[in-house]
Amino acid sequence: MDRATPTAEFALIERIRARAGKRDDVLLGIGDDAAILRPPAGMELAISCDTLVAGRHFPDDTAPADIGWKALAVNLSDLAAMGAQPAWATLALTLPEPDSDWLDGFLDGFCELAEAHGVALVGGDTTRGPLSVTLTVHGLLPAGTALRRDGAGVNEDIWVTGTVGDAAGGLRQWQGGGLQSAKLRYRLDRPTPRVDIGLALRDLASAAIDLSDGLAADLGHVLARSGVGAQLDLGRLPTSRTLAEHFPDDATRWALQLAGGDDYELCFTAPAAQALAIERALASCEVGATVVGRITRDAGLELLQPDGERFELARAGYDQFAAMLP
Amino acid sequence: MDRATPTAEFALIERIRARAGKRDDVLLGIGDDAAILRPPAGMELAISCDTLVAGRHFPDDTAPADIGWKALAVNLSDLAAMGAQPAWATLALTLPEPDSDWLDGFLDGFCELAEAHGVALVGGDTTRGPLSVTLTVHGLLPAGTALRRDGAGVNEDIWVTGTVGDAAGGLRQWQGGGLQSAKLRYRLDRPTPRVDIGLALRDLASAAIDLSDGLAADLGHVLARSGVGAQLDLGRLPTSRTLAEHFPDDATRWALQLAGGDDYELCFTAPAAQALAIERALASCEVGATVVGRITRDAGLELLQPDGERFELARAGYDQFAAMLP
């Protein structure tokens, strides 16, 4: 049969395949019924899967390149939180129409981040429907080294990387329709997965999670899985100068930092005796980390203001089935 | 933080997690940032990803259990076509609302097939939006044994498993709105991935593909990748009695068998000298296989009627970006 006139789907797949990236352990990539990969001996495999839906996980005016970047970033962030080295991804792309310009923009952002982390795109599917992107990412890590959510111990330090609240601040400004900070919007559109930090923490952290739904909700998962509680010192939350300038009111800013999602920083726990080793291990990473509280024996999350008063949070975090974006 | 009142998304995830299945090689399943898996030494990994969108990949009146079954079946079919043993899956589910009854039905069908093949659900994501299901499946196979699309050799036999055209016949009847055969509709809703046949063919077939888009289009991929052509004898196409009864006109039936998708049978090639070994290897499988043609040196797909006349096919196969379902 003559396939000289490829159908729309095959034309899209060819565009993706041309930019899929190469790795020695990819024996067969896009173009067969399945990809064939060779996991290295003695390594465990970390697998994570996340979907981004237009108007729900990113504002409708988000550039295709930013969607491509962010779709991969949020998935690599899950691998970072396990201490895994990213390796392969599959991409399921649902598009309203076979728009090759849109796809090229998407791939620009996706491939920029994929190349930075040596990720090969090994398979996928394109279908017609409302815009949505599902990625499944695969990482590798030495046996027994995964950073899990269930290892936090009483009296350990709670750390947060980089600064938190910027992405939520950017979203809040976009929703308000007024003045928007380009720096905050950039944090919303182009999150940086903390892969290097996850790798550096493998032998140092007792538990880790990435901040996708907000510090309160995500730390809550660690506490629930570890059977412990926590105190957070709000005065120690790492805060960018931009966020502090645009949101000078403490309560408003703390709410963004605690309940706003999309930061994709890491939150991790470690015994206090590891503090210096952690500072050293992270010295060569893109951002550092800050101690923001401690693990407690009693369940629950206590939020302490600088004056010692307790802070009450109206909403814990992002829920997919409650509308955050309009 | 008190999570005693879980949000809608977490409630759905808990329902999925409770029925995820267990495997010794799943060190950490649903509930952390990523699943942690231990691939066995010396094995290669096969990965495939497929999306099903409501109204496009299944009729709108399809039962949730059938959607769950089919979503896994079409993905396991890709692993079958590589000769891989299914192992793990991730599930990305986009639902219009957090409907636990719908989810339970979906999981009934999904888990029935997953248990039959020892597949563990190791991760996923739930989001709100128009109904769509994306699965990424992972299979294992001994190094170097994958059944690829590019191995078909000149003069080899072309085989097809089971019978073809039933699913397309069921879809055609549903679209017509008249008399519908329950048997044909069942083939459309509950395809059987030919995993056992794929495993049996590892050392026997030179190339293989599963029939998702129709025999003409899918065989076309094998021909293109192998740099060969083919002749098909339409009189030898394996045909169920039900299909023959409901579609007695040869040209109509051949068109369904050649251009209709959703059969999820395997099409494979092998040297004629392997015919007896193939019959023997498939004797214990659920269905057998039939020789329907031969690989030719000249490119192109020639369709021969029983009287020796050539048959012209109006449309080669299913294109995601052309509307097949209304």
Chai-1 contact restraints between the chains, C-beta under 6 A:
chainA,res_idxA,chainB,res_idxB,connection_type,confidence,min_distance_angstrom,max_distance_angstrom,comment,restraint_id
A,M1,B,A216,contact,1.0,0.0,6.0,A-B,restraint_1
A,M1,B,G220,contact,1.0,0.0,6.0,A-B,restraint_2
A,M1,B,L301,contact,1.0,0.0,6.0,A-B,restraint_3
A,M1,B,A316,contact,1.0,0.0,6.0,A-B,restraint_4
A,R3,B,G220,contact,1.0,0.0,6.0,A-B,restraint_5
A,R3,B,A224,contact,1.0,0.0,6.0,A-B,restraint_6
A,T7,B,D319,contact,1.0,0.0,6.0,A-B,restraint_7
A,A8,B,F321,contact,1.0,0.0,6.0,A-B,restraint_8
A,E9,B,D319,contact,1.0,0.0,6.0,A-B,restraint_9
A,E9,B,Q320,contact,1.0,0.0,6.0,A-B,restraint_10
A,E9,B,F321,contact,1.0,0.0,6.0,A-B,restraint_11
A,D32,B,R148,contact,1.0,0.0,6.0,A-B,restraint_12
A,D32,B,R149,contact,1.0,0.0,6.0,A-B,restraint_13
A,D33,B,D78,contact,1.0,0.0,6.0,A-B,restraint_14
A,D33,B,A81,contact,1.0,0.0,6.0,A-B,restraint_15
A,D33,B,M82,contact,1.0,0.0,6.0,A-B,restraint_16
A,A34,B,A46,contact,1.0,0.0,6.0,A-B,restraint_17
A,A34,B,I47,contact,1.0,0.0,6.0,A-B,restraint_18
A,A34,B,S48,contact,1.0,0.0,6.0,A-B,restraint_19
A,A34,B,D78,contact,1.0,0.0,6.0,A-B,restraint_20
A,A34,B,L79,contact,1.0,0.0,6.0,A-B,restraint_21
A,A34,B,M82,contact,1.0,0.0,6.0,A-B,restraint_22
A,A35,B,I47,contact,1.0,0.0,6.0,A-B,restraint_23
A,I36,B,E44,contact,1.0,0.0,6.0,A-B,restraint_24
A,I36,B,A46,contact,1.0,0.0,6.0,A-B,restraint_25
A,I36,B,A146,contact,1.0,0.0,6.0,A-B,restraint_26
A,L37,B,L45,contact,1.0,0.0,6.0,A-B,restraint_27
A,R38,B,E44,contact,1.0,0.0,6.0,A-B,restraint_28
A,P39,B,P39,contact,1.0,0.0,6.0,A-B,restraint_29
A,P39,B,L45,contact,1.0,0.0,6.0,A-B,restraint_30
A,A41,B,A41,contact,1.0,0.0,6.0,A-B,restraint_31
A,E44,B,I36,contact,1.0,0.0,6.0,A-B,restraint_32
A,E44,B,R38,contact,1.0,0.0,6.0,A-B,restraint_33
A,L45,B,L37,contact,1.0,0.0,6.0,A-B,restraint_34
A,L45,B,P39,contact,1.0,0.0,6.0,A-B,restraint_35
A,A46,B,A34,contact,1.0,0.0,6.0,A-B,restraint_36
A,A46,B,I36,contact,1.0,0.0,6.0,A-B,restraint_37
A,I47,B,A34,contact,1.0,0.0,6.0,A-B,restraint_38
A,I47,B,A35,contact,1.0,0.0,6.0,A-B,restraint_39
A,I47,B,G123,contact,1.0,0.0,6.0,A-B,restraint_40
A,S48,B,A34,contact,1.0,0.0,6.0,A-B,restraint_41
A,S48,B,G123,contact,1.0,0.0,6.0,A-B,restraint_42
A,C49,B,T90,contact,1.0,0.0,6.0,A-B,restraint_43
A,C49,B,A92,contact,1.0,0.0,6.0,A-B,restraint_44
A,C49,B,G123,contact,1.0,0.0,6.0,A-B,restraint_45
A,C49,B,G124,contact,1.0,0.0,6.0,A-B,restraint_46
A,C49,B,D125,contact,1.0,0.0,6.0,A-B,restraint_47
A,D50,B,D125,contact,1.0,0.0,6.0,A-B,restraint_48
A,T51,B,A92,contact,1.0,0.0,6.0,A-B,restraint_49
A,T51,B,D125,contact,1.0,0.0,6.0,A-B,restraint_50
A,T51,B,T127,contact,1.0,0.0,6.0,A-B,restraint_51
A,V53,B,T127,contact,1.0,0.0,6.0,A-B,restraint_52
A,V53,B,G129,contact,1.0,0.0,6.0,A-B,restraint_53
A,D78,B,D33,contact,1.0,0.0,6.0,A-B,restraint_54
A,D78,B,A34,contact,1.0,0.0,6.0,A-B,restraint_55
A,L79,B,A34,contact,1.0,0.0,6.0,A-B,restraint_56
A,A81,B,D33,contact,1.0,0.0,6.0,A-B,restraint_57
A,M82,B,D33,contact,1.0,0.0,6.0,A-B,restraint_58
A,M82,B,A34,contact,1.0,0.0,6.0,A-B,restraint_59
A,T90,B,C49,contact,1.0,0.0,6.0,A-B,restraint_60
A,T90,B,T136,contact,1.0,0.0,6.0,A-B,restraint_61
A,A92,B,C49,contact,1.0,0.0,6.0,A-B,restraint_62
A,A92,B,T51,contact,1.0,0.0,6.0,A-B,restraint_63
A,A92,B,T134,contact,1.0,0.0,6.0,A-B,restraint_64
A,P98,B,F321,contact,1.0,0.0,6.0,A-B,restraint_65
A,G123,B,I47,contact,1.0,0.0,6.0,A-B,restraint_66
A,G123,B,S48,contact,1.0,0.0,6.0,A-B,restraint_67
A,G123,B,C49,contact,1.0,0.0,6.0,A-B,restraint_68
A,G124,B,C49,contact,1.0,0.0,6.0,A-B,restraint_69
A,D125,B,C49,contact,1.0,0.0,6.0,A-B,restraint_70
A,D125,B,D50,contact,1.0,0.0,6.0,A-B,restraint_71
A,D125,B,T51,contact,1.0,0.0,6.0,A-B,restraint_72
A,T127,B,T51,contact,1.0,0.0,6.0,A-B,restraint_73
A,T127,B,V53,contact,1.0,0.0,6.0,A-B,restraint_74
A,T127,B,Q320,contact,1.0,0.0,6.0,A-B,restraint_75
A,R128,B,Q320,contact,1.0,0.0,6.0,A-B,restraint_76
A,R128,B,F321,contact,1.0,0.0,6.0,A-B,restraint_77
A,G129,B,V53,contact,1.0,0.0,6.0,A-B,restraint_78
A,P130,B,P130,contact,1.0,0.0,6.0,A-B,restraint_79
A,T134,B,A92,contact,1.0,0.0,6.0,A-B,restraint_80
A,T134,B,T134,contact,1.0,0.0,6.0,A-B,restraint_81
A,T136,B,T90,contact,1.0,0.0,6.0,A-B,restraint_82
A,T136,B,T136,contact,1.0,0.0,6.0,A-B,restraint_83
A,A146,B,I36,contact,1.0,0.0,6.0,A-B,restraint_84
A,R148,B,D32,contact,1.0,0.0,6.0,A-B,restraint_85
A,R149,B,D32,contact,1.0,0.0,6.0,A-B,restraint_86
A,A216,B,M1,contact,1.0,0.0,6.0,A-B,restraint_87
A,G220,B,M1,contact,1.0,0.0,6.0,A-B,restraint_88
A,G220,B,R3,contact,1.0,0.0,6.0,A-B,restraint_89
A,A224,B,R3,contact,1.0,0.0,6.0,A-B,restraint_90
A,L301,B,M1,contact,1.0,0.0,6.0,A-B,restraint_91
A,A316,B,M1,contact,1.0,0.0,6.0,A-B,restraint_92
A,D319,B,T7,contact,1.0,0.0,6.0,A-B,restraint_93
A,D319,B,E9,contact,1.0,0.0,6.0,A-B,restraint_94
A,Q320,B,E9,contact,1.0,0.0,6.0,A-B,restraint_95
A,Q320,B,T127,contact,1.0,0.0,6.0,A-B,restraint_96
A,Q320,B,R128,contact,1.0,0.0,6.0,A-B,restraint_97
A,F321,B,A8,contact,1.0,0.0,6.0,A-B,restraint_98
A,F321,B,E9,contact,1.0,0.0,6.0,A-B,restraint_99
A,F321,B,P98,contact,1.0,0.0,6.0,A-B,restraint_100
A,F321,B,R128,contact,1.0,0.0,6.0,A-B,restraint_101
